[in-house]
Amino acid sequence: MIARGRRQQNPMDAYLRVDRLPSIWCAGCGIGTAVGCFIRAIERAKLDPDKIVLVSGIGCAGRVAGYVRLDSFHTTHGRAIPFATGLILANPQLRVVVFSGDGDLAAIGGNHLIHAARRNIDMTVICVNNFNYGMTGGQLGPTTPLEARTSTSPYGNFEPPFNLPRLVAASGAPFVARWTVFHLRQLERSLAEALVRPGFNFVEVVAHCPTLYGRLNKQGQAVDGLRYFKEKSIIKNGVDPAEADIAMDGPIIVGKFVDIQRPTFYSNYQQVCAKAQKAK
C-alpha cells in the first residue's frame, strides 16, 4: 500500500523532475503522452541520458524542458533550433533534441526550421501539433486546418495551413515522420529511430487540445480526441508528404514518410577543414 498523499514510483521517474509535478498542462492534454513516448524512446535506443540535451521554445510544449531530468534549455520564442544548433556545433558528441510546438517551430521559428533541415544539422525535432496557440488563449496558428474555429477565427479559418512533413521534407530533412498521441508504440519506435540517426530528424506528433481547440470545434473531451485519431488516422509509410495535408474532418495520414541518407552539416564542415589543412 502507498501512504496517502505520496506519489507511486514510476519507471519514468528517473527521467522526470518529479518535484515539479503536477505539470501545468490541462487534463487530457496530449503533450504528456508525447513526453512519455520520448522517455521510453530513450530507453529503447539505449542512450546515455547524460549525453542528451533537450531544448524547447515558448508555448505549452515548450514547457517540457522544465519537467525532464536532462540537461535542458527553455529558450526564447521561436529560437529553440538556433540554440540547439550552437550546442551541437560546440559539442558534436551530444544528442540534441528540440521539443516544442507548432506555433513556436513553424510560425515565429519557421525560418530556423527550414534552414536547419536544409543544412542537415544533427538534431531531432519533436513538434507537438495541436493546431493552435494553446498557452495564450487558443489563437489561430500556422497549422490550424481550414474552417477550424479558434479564438481569433471565430467564424472559421480561411488561411491555408502548413503541412509540416511536406515543409521539412521539401527543405531537405532526411527523416520525416508523423504520428498521433493515439499511436503510442509507433511514436515511441519512430522517436527511438530518430534519436540515433545522423542529420536532421523531424517527428510531428499530432495531439489534441481539449480545453481550447477541442472545445471551440465541438470535439468533446480528451477521450473523444483519442477516438477521433483512432478512426481518422491512416498509416501510409513512404507516402509523398504532399499527400499528408490535414483537413478539418480528416483523414490524418501518419507514418514514416522520408528515410534517406545525405551528408550532414558537420561532415561537410569537416571535409572543408581537411581540404583547407592540406592546402596550407
Order of alpha helices (4+ residues) and beta strands (2+ residues): alpha-beta-beta-alpha-beta-alpha-beta-beta-beta-alpha-beta-alpha-beta-alpha-beta-beta-alpha
